[in-house]
Amino acid sequence: MKKSGSDIFSIVYEFALITLGAMIAAFAIEEFLVPCTILDGGVVGVSIMINNLTGFSLSLLTIIINIPFLIIGSTKLGKIFIAKSGYSMLVFAAFLKVFEQYQNVTDDYLLAVCFGGVILGMGVGLVIRFGGCLDGTEAVAIIINKKFKLPVGRLVLFVNIAIYFIAGILFGFDRAMYSLLTYFITSKVLDFVESGLEQAKAAMIITDDAQDVAEQIYQKLGRTVTIMEGEGLVSGKKVVLYCVLTRFEVRELRSIIAGIDSSAFVAVSDVSEIIGTHVKKAGMLESLKKGNKTEENILESE
């Protein structure tokens, strides 16, 4: 299917902002955090530790360590998400190399924590907002969430705490505490850039192609939906789909709907709390094909 000019512009716009976000994040890491031995979380944090201990290129380390996570994620997550994540990681690594040549902005630890955390949060927030990811551990956390129903945010936090504990042993616990403080500042700014980023998302979809949309959501995202019958004041009887997603899956959902029914009405909202477990029935697709409107419980523990 041929893409229109607006679709091409949208893609270019998204990749441009992912590039900007990766560049901003690299600047924060190389000019504020690395000179003061303050760690980011996940793959970047591990890379900074190895870089400090061995002198091996930080830029190359972030790529090498991220590759296995991308390979794992490619089998479970959407192709668009993996493509944007791979691109953002490459841009991030390239700008780490660029900023490595310049003198660090400050040697003051408190300034490095505050400004480094804020700038890093802005960069990472932009990348995630437009569908990318700089850290492969989050991709794996999403996969674990789908299989074992463990919250993504909590998994990432536990991994980072373990990294900071090791950093404390290697570089002193004052560095670990500075790193933990930077992590919390980054998280708050990231939330500000991408509103409601840590919350689950609920999508309500009103479409004339409910069967196809529901099947694609199930096949590509592994999410079941609640199918309800509604009635519009003007348009008459309608089928309404309701499903709960992670923040990373919203963009893929938009792509699915746009490819099937560009006139569909979609409302995406934040979910502050989820109670219950995800229920999948083996016969869901067969049921849909037969036109069965039985409701399906889709609440998934985030």
MIDOGU-593935 format. One record per residue (C-alpha): residue number from 1; residue in one letter; x, y, z. Coordinates in nm, 3 decimals. Layout:
<node fiza="NUM" rose="a" xx="X" yy="Y" zz="Z"/>
...
// end
This chain:
<node fiza="1" rose="m" xx="0.000" yy="0.000" zz="0.000"/>
<node fiza="2" rose="k" xx="0.144" yy="0.333" zz="-0.112"/>
<node fiza="3" rose="k" xx="0.208" yy="0.587" zz="0.162"/>
<node fiza="4" rose="s" xx="0.065" yy="0.937" zz="0.126"/>
<node fiza="5" rose="g" xx="0.267" yy="1.255" zz="0.165"/>
<node fiza="6" rose="s" xx="0.126" yy="1.312" zz="0.514"/>
<node fiza="7" rose="d" xx="0.230" yy="0.959" zz="0.620"/>
<node fiza="8" rose="i" xx="0.584" yy="1.018" zz="0.497"/>
<node fiza="9" rose="f" xx="0.597" yy="1.354" zz="0.674"/>
<node fiza="10" rose="s" xx="0.473" yy="1.190" zz="0.995"/>
<node fiza="11" rose="i" xx="0.744" yy="0.923" zz="0.976"/>
<node fiza="12" rose="v" xx="1.018" yy="1.180" zz="0.907"/>
<node fiza="13" rose="y" xx="0.886" yy="1.400" zz="1.191"/>
<node fiza="14" rose="e" xx="0.890" yy="1.109" zz="1.439"/>
<node fiza="15" rose="f" xx="1.242" yy="0.998" zz="1.346"/>
<node fiza="16" rose="a" xx="1.365" yy="1.359" zz="1.362"/>
<node fiza="17" rose="l" xx="1.238" yy="1.393" zz="1.720"/>
<node fiza="18" rose="i" xx="1.375" yy="1.051" zz="1.814"/>
<node fiza="19" rose="t" xx="1.711" yy="1.171" zz="1.681"/>
<node fiza="20" rose="l" xx="1.684" yy="1.492" zz="1.886"/>
<node fiza="21" rose="g" xx="1.590" yy="1.297" zz="2.199"/>
<node fiza="22" rose="a" xx="1.880" yy="1.052" zz="2.158"/>
<node fiza="23" rose="m" xx="2.120" yy="1.344" zz="2.106"/>
<node fiza="24" rose="i" xx="1.995" yy="1.522" zz="2.420"/>
<node fiza="25" rose="a" xx="2.025" yy="1.201" zz="2.625"/>
<node fiza="26" rose="a" xx="2.380" yy="1.142" zz="2.499"/>
<node fiza="27" rose="f" xx="2.474" yy="1.500" zz="2.592"/>
<node fiza="28" rose="a" xx="2.346" yy="1.451" zz="2.947"/>
<node fiza="29" rose="i" xx="2.532" yy="1.123" zz="2.989"/>
<node fiza="30" rose="e" xx="2.866" yy="1.231" zz="2.844"/>
<node fiza="31" rose="e" xx="2.880" yy="1.592" zz="2.970"/>
<node fiza="32" rose="f" xx="2.724" yy="1.558" zz="3.316"/>
<node fiza="33" rose="l" xx="2.708" yy="1.200" zz="3.446"/>
<node fiza="34" rose="v" xx="3.013" yy="1.014" zz="3.313"/>
<node fiza="35" rose="p" xx="3.275" yy="1.271" zz="3.430"/>
<node fiza="36" rose="c" xx="3.139" yy="1.244" zz="3.786"/>
<node fiza="37" rose="t" xx="3.099" yy="0.863" zz="3.775"/>
<node fiza="38" rose="i" xx="2.724" yy="0.896" zz="3.815"/>
<node fiza="39" rose="l" xx="2.534" yy="0.609" zz="3.655"/>
<node fiza="40" rose="d" xx="2.218" yy="0.594" zz="3.455"/>
<node fiza="41" rose="g" xx="2.010" yy="0.276" zz="3.491"/>
<node fiza="42" rose="g" xx="1.994" yy="-0.034" zz="3.272"/>
<node fiza="43" rose="v" xx="2.230" yy="-0.096" zz="2.982"/>
<node fiza="44" rose="v" xx="2.381" yy="0.253" zz="2.996"/>
<node fiza="45" rose="g" xx="2.459" yy="0.214" zz="3.367"/>
<node fiza="46" rose="v" xx="2.633" yy="-0.120" zz="3.307"/>
<node fiza="47" rose="s" xx="2.820" yy="0.033" zz="3.013"/>
<node fiza="48" rose="i" xx="2.943" yy="0.325" zz="3.227"/>
<node fiza="49" rose="m" xx="3.071" yy="0.081" zz="3.491"/>
<node fiza="50" rose="i" xx="3.259" yy="-0.128" zz="3.234"/>
<node fiza="51" rose="n" xx="3.394" yy="0.188" zz="3.071"/>
<node fiza="52" rose="n" xx="3.529" yy="0.313" zz="3.404"/>
<node fiza="53" rose="l" xx="3.690" yy="-0.021" zz="3.487"/>
<node fiza="54" rose="t" xx="3.838" yy="-0.107" zz="3.145"/>
<node fiza="55" rose="g" xx="3.848" yy="0.215" zz="2.943"/>
<node fiza="56" rose="f" xx="3.655" yy="0.043" zz="2.661"/>
<node fiza="57" rose="s" xx="3.451" yy="0.280" zz="2.445"/>
<node fiza="58" rose="l" xx="3.119" yy="0.371" zz="2.611"/>
<node fiza="59" rose="s" xx="2.962" yy="0.426" zz="2.270"/>
<node fiza="60" rose="l" xx="3.046" yy="0.073" zz="2.152"/>
<node fiza="61" rose="l" xx="2.946" yy="-0.081" zz="2.484"/>
<node fiza="62" rose="t" xx="2.592" yy="0.058" zz="2.466"/>
<node fiza="63" rose="i" xx="2.548" yy="-0.099" zz="2.121"/>
<node fiza="64" rose="i" xx="2.706" yy="-0.435" zz="2.206"/>
<node fiza="65" rose="i" xx="2.509" yy="-0.483" zz="2.528"/>
<node fiza="66" rose="n" xx="2.182" yy="-0.368" zz="2.371"/>
<node fiza="67" rose="i" xx="2.200" yy="-0.608" zz="2.075"/>
<node fiza="68" rose="p" xx="2.089" yy="-0.924" zz="2.268"/>
<node fiza="69" rose="f" xx="1.794" yy="-0.734" zz="2.417"/>
<node fiza="70" rose="l" xx="1.686" yy="-0.616" zz="2.071"/>
<node fiza="71" rose="i" xx="1.712" yy="-0.970" zz="1.933"/>
<node fiza="72" rose="i" xx="1.495" yy="-1.101" zz="2.217"/>
<node fiza="73" rose="g" xx="1.247" yy="-0.816" zz="2.175"/>
<node fiza="74" rose="s" xx="1.221" yy="-0.865" zz="1.797"/>
<node fiza="75" rose="t" xx="1.036" yy="-1.195" zz="1.847"/>
<node fiza="76" rose="k" xx="0.775" yy="-1.054" zz="2.085"/>
<node fiza="77" rose="l" xx="0.734" yy="-0.681" zz="2.024"/>
<node fiza="78" rose="g" xx="0.614" yy="-0.487" zz="1.721"/>
<node fiza="79" rose="k" xx="0.847" yy="-0.438" zz="1.424"/>
<node fiza="80" rose="i" xx="0.798" yy="-0.062" zz="1.434"/>
<node fiza="81" rose="f" xx="0.897" yy="-0.046" zz="1.801"/>
<node fiza="82" rose="i" xx="1.210" yy="-0.257" zz="1.739"/>
<node fiza="83" rose="a" xx="1.308" yy="-0.054" zz="1.431"/>
<node fiza="84" rose="k" xx="1.272" yy="0.278" zz="1.614"/>
<node fiza="85" rose="s" xx="1.450" yy="0.141" zz="1.920"/>
<node fiza="86" rose="g" xx="1.744" yy="0.014" zz="1.712"/>
<node fiza="87" rose="y" xx="1.766" yy="0.347" zz="1.534"/>
<node fiza="88" rose="s" xx="1.752" yy="0.550" zz="1.858"/>
<node fiza="89" rose="m" xx="2.022" yy="0.331" zz="2.016"/>
<node fiza="90" rose="l" xx="2.254" yy="0.381" zz="1.717"/>
<node fiza="91" rose="v" xx="2.200" yy="0.759" zz="1.720"/>
<node fiza="92" rose="f" xx="2.254" yy="0.766" zz="2.097"/>
<node fiza="93" rose="a" xx="2.580" yy="0.572" zz="2.065"/>
<node fiza="94" rose="a" xx="2.701" yy="0.797" zz="1.781"/>
<node fiza="95" rose="f" xx="2.641" yy="1.116" zz="1.980"/>
<node fiza="96" rose="l" xx="2.809" yy="0.964" zz="2.288"/>
<node fiza="97" rose="k" xx="3.119" yy="0.944" zz="2.069"/>
<node fiza="98" rose="v" xx="3.072" yy="1.301" zz="1.945"/>
<node fiza="99" rose="f" xx="3.030" yy="1.453" zz="2.293"/>
<node fiza="100" rose="e" xx="3.319" yy="1.248" zz="2.432"/>
<node fiza="101" rose="q" xx="3.558" yy="1.496" zz="2.272"/>
<node fiza="102" rose="y" xx="3.424" yy="1.797" zz="2.461"/>
<node fiza="103" rose="q" xx="3.505" yy="1.910" zz="2.813"/>
<node fiza="104" rose="n" xx="3.242" yy="1.822" zz="3.072"/>
<node fiza="105" rose="v" xx="3.003" yy="2.101" zz="3.172"/>
<node fiza="106" rose="t" xx="3.060" yy="2.076" zz="3.548"/>
<node fiza="107" rose="d" xx="3.258" yy="1.884" zz="3.810"/>
<node fiza="108" rose="d" xx="3.010" yy="1.964" zz="4.084"/>
<node fiza="109" rose="y" xx="2.824" yy="1.644" zz="4.178"/>
<node fiza="110" rose="l" xx="2.503" yy="1.816" zz="4.283"/>
<node fiza="111" rose="l" xx="2.484" yy="2.019" zz="3.962"/>
<node fiza="112" rose="a" xx="2.563" yy="1.707" zz="3.760"/>
<node fiza="113" rose="v" xx="2.282" yy="1.514" zz="3.933"/>
<node fiza="114" rose="c" xx="2.022" yy="1.789" zz="3.897"/>
<node fiza="115" rose="f" xx="2.093" yy="1.915" zz="3.546"/>
<node fiza="116" rose="g" xx="2.209" yy="1.580" zz="3.413"/>
<node fiza="117" rose="g" xx="1.891" yy="1.414" zz="3.543"/>
<node fiza="118" rose="v" xx="1.664" yy="1.683" zz="3.398"/>
<node fiza="119" rose="i" xx="1.831" yy="1.685" zz="3.055"/>
<node fiza="120" rose="l" xx="1.847" yy="1.306" zz="3.042"/>
<node fiza="121" rose="g" xx="1.476" yy="1.285" zz="3.129"/>
<node fiza="122" rose="m" xx="1.393" yy="1.525" zz="2.846"/>
<node fiza="123" rose="g" xx="1.592" yy="1.322" zz="2.595"/>
<node fiza="124" rose="v" xx="1.462" yy="0.980" zz="2.698"/>
<node fiza="125" rose="g" xx="1.108" yy="1.118" zz="2.719"/>
<node fiza="126" rose="l" xx="1.123" yy="1.240" zz="2.358"/>
<node fiza="127" rose="v" xx="1.255" yy="0.906" zz="2.235"/>
<node fiza="128" rose="i" xx="0.983" yy="0.706" zz="2.411"/>
<node fiza="129" rose="r" xx="0.708" yy="0.951" zz="2.322"/>
<node fiza="130" rose="f" xx="0.772" yy="0.893" zz="1.954"/>
<node fiza="131" rose="g" xx="0.800" yy="0.516" zz="1.973"/>
<node fiza="132" rose="g" xx="1.166" yy="0.440" zz="2.043"/>
<node fiza="133" rose="c" xx="1.364" yy="0.308" zz="2.337"/>
<node fiza="134" rose="l" xx="1.726" yy="0.365" zz="2.444"/>
<node fiza="135" rose="d" xx="1.753" yy="0.079" zz="2.691"/>
<node fiza="136" rose="g" xx="1.702" yy="-0.285" zz="2.598"/>
<node fiza="137" rose="t" xx="1.619" yy="-0.385" zz="2.956"/>
<node fiza="138" rose="e" xx="1.281" yy="-0.211" zz="2.923"/>
<node fiza="139" rose="a" xx="1.198" yy="-0.417" zz="2.614"/>
<node fiza="140" rose="v" xx="1.274" yy="-0.736" zz="2.804"/>
<node fiza="141" rose="a" xx="1.073" yy="-0.609" zz="3.102"/>
<node fiza="142" rose="i" xx="0.771" yy="-0.569" zz="2.873"/>
<node fiza="143" rose="i" xx="0.810" yy="-0.929" zz="2.754"/>
<node fiza="144" rose="i" xx="0.836" yy="-1.054" zz="3.114"/>
<node fiza="145" rose="n" xx="0.527" yy="-0.849" zz="3.198"/>
<node fiza="146" rose="k" xx="0.332" yy="-1.021" zz="2.921"/>
<node fiza="147" rose="k" xx="0.436" yy="-1.367" zz="3.038"/>
<node fiza="148" rose="f" xx="0.443" yy="-1.340" zz="3.417"/>
<node fiza="149" rose="k" xx="0.222" yy="-1.033" zz="3.476"/>
<node fiza="150" rose="l" xx="0.497" yy="-0.847" zz="3.667"/>
<node fiza="151" rose="p" xx="0.481" yy="-0.464" zz="3.647"/>
<node fiza="152" rose="v" xx="0.725" yy="-0.315" zz="3.394"/>
<node fiza="153" rose="g" xx="0.816" yy="-0.014" zz="3.610"/>
<node fiza="154" rose="r" xx="0.887" yy="-0.230" zz="3.912"/>
<node fiza="155" rose="l" xx="1.105" yy="-0.472" zz="3.714"/>
<node fiza="156" rose="v" xx="1.314" yy="-0.187" zz="3.573"/>
<node fiza="157" rose="l" xx="1.348" yy="-0.031" zz="3.920"/>
<node fiza="158" rose="f" xx="1.473" yy="-0.360" zz="4.071"/>
<node fiza="159" rose="v" xx="1.730" yy="-0.401" zz="3.792"/>
<node fiza="160" rose="n" xx="1.852" yy="-0.044" zz="3.844"/>
<node fiza="161" rose="i" xx="1.878" yy="-0.083" zz="4.222"/>
<node fiza="162" rose="a" xx="2.095" yy="-0.393" zz="4.167"/>
<node fiza="163" rose="i" xx="2.316" yy="-0.194" zz="3.927"/>
<node fiza="164" rose="y" xx="2.349" yy="0.093" zz="4.174"/>
<node fiza="165" rose="f" xx="2.437" yy="-0.148" zz="4.455"/>
<node fiza="166" rose="i" xx="2.719" yy="-0.296" zz="4.245"/>
<node fiza="167" rose="a" xx="2.831" yy="0.058" zz="4.155"/>
<node fiza="168" rose="g" xx="2.841" yy="0.141" zz="4.527"/>
<node fiza="169" rose="i" xx="3.077" yy="-0.151" zz="4.590"/>
<node fiza="170" rose="l" xx="3.300" yy="-0.057" zz="4.297"/>
<node fiza="171" rose="f" xx="3.305" yy="0.323" zz="4.316"/>
<node fiza="172" rose="g" xx="3.175" yy="0.411" zz="4.663"/>
<node fiza="173" rose="f" xx="2.822" yy="0.431" zz="4.795"/>
<node fiza="174" rose="d" xx="2.813" yy="0.808" zz="4.760"/>
<node fiza="175" rose="r" xx="2.822" yy="0.752" zz="4.380"/>
<node fiza="176" rose="a" xx="2.544" yy="0.496" zz="4.412"/>
<node fiza="177" rose="m" xx="2.328" yy="0.745" zz="4.605"/>
<node fiza="178" rose="y" xx="2.398" yy="1.021" zz="4.351"/>
<node fiza="179" rose="s" xx="2.303" yy="0.776" zz="4.075"/>
<node fiza="180" rose="l" xx="1.979" yy="0.677" zz="4.247"/>
<node fiza="181" rose="l" xx="1.887" yy="1.044" zz="4.295"/>
<node fiza="182" rose="t" xx="1.958" yy="1.108" zz="3.925"/>
<node fiza="183" rose="y" xx="1.732" yy="0.815" zz="3.835"/>
<node fiza="184" rose="f" xx="1.438" yy="0.960" zz="4.028"/>
<node fiza="185" rose="i" xx="1.488" yy="1.307" zz="3.878"/>
<node fiza="186" rose="t" xx="1.509" yy="1.157" zz="3.530"/>
<node fiza="187" rose="s" xx="1.190" yy="0.956" zz="3.589"/>
<node fiza="188" rose="k" xx="0.993" yy="1.262" zz="3.698"/>
<node fiza="189" rose="v" xx="1.107" yy="1.473" zz="3.402"/>
<node fiza="190" rose="l" xx="1.041" yy="1.182" zz="3.167"/>
<node fiza="191" rose="d" xx="0.683" yy="1.164" zz="3.301"/>
<node fiza="192" rose="f" xx="0.646" yy="1.537" zz="3.235"/>
<node fiza="193" rose="v" xx="0.768" yy="1.505" zz="2.876"/>
<node fiza="194" rose="e" xx="0.551" yy="1.201" zz="2.805"/>
<node fiza="195" rose="s" xx="0.241" yy="1.259" zz="3.018"/>
<node fiza="196" rose="g" xx="0.128" yy="0.956" zz="3.209"/>
<node fiza="197" rose="l" xx="0.416" yy="0.746" zz="3.079"/>
<node fiza="198" rose="e" xx="0.426" yy="0.514" zz="3.379"/>
<node fiza="199" rose="q" xx="0.055" yy="0.443" zz="3.367"/>
<node fiza="200" rose="a" xx="-0.122" yy="0.183" zz="3.164"/>
<node fiza="201" rose="k" xx="-0.338" yy="0.307" zz="2.879"/>
<node fiza="202" rose="a" xx="-0.699" yy="0.219" zz="2.804"/>
<node fiza="203" rose="a" xx="-0.826" yy="0.241" zz="2.446"/>
<node fiza="204" rose="m" xx="-1.192" yy="0.259" zz="2.346"/>
<node fiza="205" rose="i" xx="-1.238" yy="0.200" zz="1.974"/>
<node fiza="206" rose="i" xx="-1.559" yy="0.260" zz="1.778"/>
<node fiza="207" rose="t" xx="-1.525" yy="0.108" zz="1.432"/>
<node fiza="208" rose="d" xx="-1.722" yy="-0.058" zz="1.154"/>
<node fiza="209" rose="d" xx="-1.444" yy="-0.318" zz="1.120"/>
<node fiza="210" rose="a" xx="-1.445" yy="-0.446" zz="1.478"/>
<node fiza="211" rose="q" xx="-1.368" yy="-0.808" zz="1.386"/>
<node fiza="212" rose="d" xx="-1.055" yy="-0.722" zz="1.184"/>
<node fiza="213" rose="v" xx="-0.930" yy="-0.469" zz="1.440"/>
<node fiza="214" rose="a" xx="-0.981" yy="-0.713" zz="1.730"/>
<node fiza="215" rose="e" xx="-0.801" yy="-0.992" zz="1.543"/>
<node fiza="216" rose="q" xx="-0.503" yy="-0.768" zz="1.461"/>
<node fiza="217" rose="i" xx="-0.478" yy="-0.643" zz="1.821"/>
<node fiza="218" rose="y" xx="-0.477" yy="-1.004" zz="1.940"/>
<node fiza="219" rose="q" xx="-0.224" yy="-1.123" zz="1.681"/>
<node fiza="220" rose="k" xx="0.020" yy="-0.829" zz="1.692"/>
<node fiza="221" rose="l" xx="-0.007" yy="-0.716" zz="2.055"/>
<node fiza="222" rose="g" xx="-0.125" yy="-1.034" zz="2.226"/>
<node fiza="223" rose="r" xx="-0.412" yy="-0.841" zz="2.385"/>
<node fiza="224" rose="t" xx="-0.771" yy="-0.954" zz="2.400"/>
<node fiza="225" rose="v" xx="-1.049" yy="-0.699" zz="2.394"/>
<node fiza="226" rose="t" xx="-1.390" yy="-0.647" zz="2.544"/>
<node fiza="227" rose="i" xx="-1.650" yy="-0.627" zz="2.267"/>
<node fiza="228" rose="m" xx="-1.959" yy="-0.423" zz="2.346"/>
<node fiza="229" rose="e" xx="-2.258" yy="-0.308" zz="2.149"/>
<node fiza="230" rose="g" xx="-2.337" yy="0.063" zz="2.154"/>
<node fiza="231" rose="e" xx="-2.569" yy="0.301" zz="1.980"/>
<node fiza="232" rose="g" xx="-2.484" yy="0.643" zz="1.844"/>
<node fiza="233" rose="l" xx="-2.735" yy="0.927" zz="1.862"/>
<node fiza="234" rose="v" xx="-2.701" yy="0.983" zz="1.487"/>
<node fiza="235" rose="s" xx="-2.510" yy="0.685" zz="1.349"/>
<node fiza="236" rose="g" xx="-2.719" yy="0.410" zz="1.511"/>
<node fiza="237" rose="k" xx="-2.585" yy="0.076" zz="1.634"/>
<node fiza="238" rose="k" xx="-2.208" yy="0.047" zz="1.668"/>
<node fiza="239" rose="v" xx="-1.954" yy="-0.206" zz="1.799"/>
<node fiza="240" rose="v" xx="-1.722" yy="-0.075" zz="2.068"/>
<node fiza="241" rose="l" xx="-1.387" yy="-0.237" zz="2.150"/>
<node fiza="242" rose="y" xx="-1.212" yy="-0.176" zz="2.483"/>
<node fiza="243" rose="c" xx="-0.859" yy="-0.283" zz="2.561"/>
<node fiza="244" rose="v" xx="-0.580" yy="-0.206" zz="2.810"/>
<node fiza="245" rose="l" xx="-0.223" yy="-0.161" zz="2.683"/>
<node fiza="246" rose="t" xx="0.121" yy="-0.064" zz="2.799"/>
<node fiza="247" rose="r" xx="0.249" yy="0.279" zz="2.701"/>
<node fiza="248" rose="f" xx="0.479" yy="0.128" zz="2.437"/>
<node fiza="249" rose="e" xx="0.190" yy="-0.040" zz="2.257"/>
<node fiza="250" rose="v" xx="-0.025" yy="0.268" zz="2.194"/>
<node fiza="251" rose="r" xx="0.165" yy="0.368" zz="1.881"/>
<node fiza="252" rose="e" xx="0.137" yy="0.016" zz="1.739"/>
<node fiza="253" rose="l" xx="-0.236" yy="0.024" zz="1.815"/>
<node fiza="254" rose="r" xx="-0.272" yy="0.348" zz="1.618"/>
<node fiza="255" rose="s" xx="-0.090" yy="0.185" zz="1.327"/>
<node fiza="256" rose="i" xx="-0.318" yy="-0.120" zz="1.337"/>
<node fiza="257" rose="i" xx="-0.636" yy="0.090" zz="1.337"/>
<node fiza="258" rose="a" xx="-0.510" yy="0.329" zz="1.069"/>
<node fiza="259" rose="g" xx="-0.436" yy="0.032" zz="0.842"/>
<node fiza="260" rose="i" xx="-0.787" yy="-0.111" zz="0.877"/>
<node fiza="261" rose="d" xx="-1.031" yy="0.173" zz="0.941"/>
<node fiza="262" rose="s" xx="-0.895" yy="0.527" zz="0.914"/>
<node fiza="263" rose="s" xx="-1.238" yy="0.667" zz="1.009"/>
<node fiza="264" rose="a" xx="-1.250" yy="0.480" zz="1.342"/>
<node fiza="265" rose="f" xx="-1.304" yy="0.684" zz="1.658"/>
<node fiza="266" rose="v" xx="-1.040" yy="0.606" zz="1.922"/>
<node fiza="267" rose="a" xx="-1.015" yy="0.743" zz="2.276"/>
<node fiza="268" rose="v" xx="-0.696" yy="0.664" zz="2.471"/>
<node fiza="269" rose="s" xx="-0.689" yy="0.740" zz="2.842"/>
<node fiza="270" rose="d" xx="-0.464" yy="0.679" zz="3.144"/>
<node fiza="271" rose="v" xx="-0.536" yy="0.391" zz="3.381"/>
<node fiza="272" rose="s" xx="-0.430" yy="0.470" zz="3.736"/>
<node fiza="273" rose="e" xx="-0.484" yy="0.117" zz="3.870"/>
<node fiza="274" rose="i" xx="-0.560" yy="-0.227" zz="3.731"/>
<node fiza="275" rose="i" xx="-0.726" yy="-0.497" zz="3.941"/>
<node fiza="276" rose="g" xx="-0.754" yy="-0.847" zz="3.802"/>
<node fiza="277" rose="t" xx="-0.562" yy="-1.065" zz="3.560"/>
<node fiza="278" rose="h" xx="-0.542" yy="-1.101" zz="3.186"/>
<node fiza="279" rose="v" xx="-0.762" yy="-1.379" zz="3.050"/>
<node fiza="280" rose="k" xx="-0.701" yy="-1.528" zz="2.707"/>
<node fiza="281" rose="k" xx="-0.927" yy="-1.790" zz="2.555"/>
<node fiza="282" rose="a" xx="-0.790" yy="-2.016" zz="2.286"/>
<node fiza="283" rose="g" xx="-1.109" yy="-1.986" zz="2.083"/>
<node fiza="284" rose="m" xx="-1.123" yy="-1.609" zz="2.078"/>
<node fiza="285" rose="l" xx="-1.038" yy="-1.563" zz="1.710"/>
<node fiza="286" rose="e" xx="-1.274" yy="-1.840" zz="1.603"/>
<node fiza="287" rose="s" xx="-1.545" yy="-1.680" zz="1.815"/>
<node fiza="288" rose="l" xx="-1.486" yy="-1.344" zz="1.650"/>
<node fiza="289" rose="k" xx="-1.502" yy="-1.496" zz="1.304"/>
<node fiza="290" rose="k" xx="-1.840" yy="-1.646" zz="1.386"/>
<node fiza="291" rose="g" xx="-1.963" yy="-1.304" zz="1.496"/>
<node fiza="292" rose="n" xx="-1.990" yy="-1.398" zz="1.863"/>
<node fiza="293" rose="k" xx="-2.020" yy="-1.077" zz="2.069"/>
<node fiza="294" rose="t" xx="-1.932" yy="-1.245" zz="2.402"/>
<node fiza="295" rose="e" xx="-1.738" yy="-1.008" zz="2.625"/>
<node fiza="296" rose="e" xx="-1.379" yy="-1.093" zz="2.709"/>
<node fiza="297" rose="n" xx="-1.207" yy="-0.985" zz="3.028"/>
<node fiza="298" rose="i" xx="-0.896" yy="-0.799" zz="2.924"/>
<node fiza="299" rose="l" xx="-0.770" yy="-0.645" zz="3.248"/>
<node fiza="300" rose="e" xx="-0.403" yy="-0.721" zz="3.264"/>
<node fiza="301" rose="s" xx="-0.181" yy="-0.668" zz="3.568"/>
<node fiza="302" rose="e" xx="0.063" yy="-0.397" zz="3.471"/>
// end
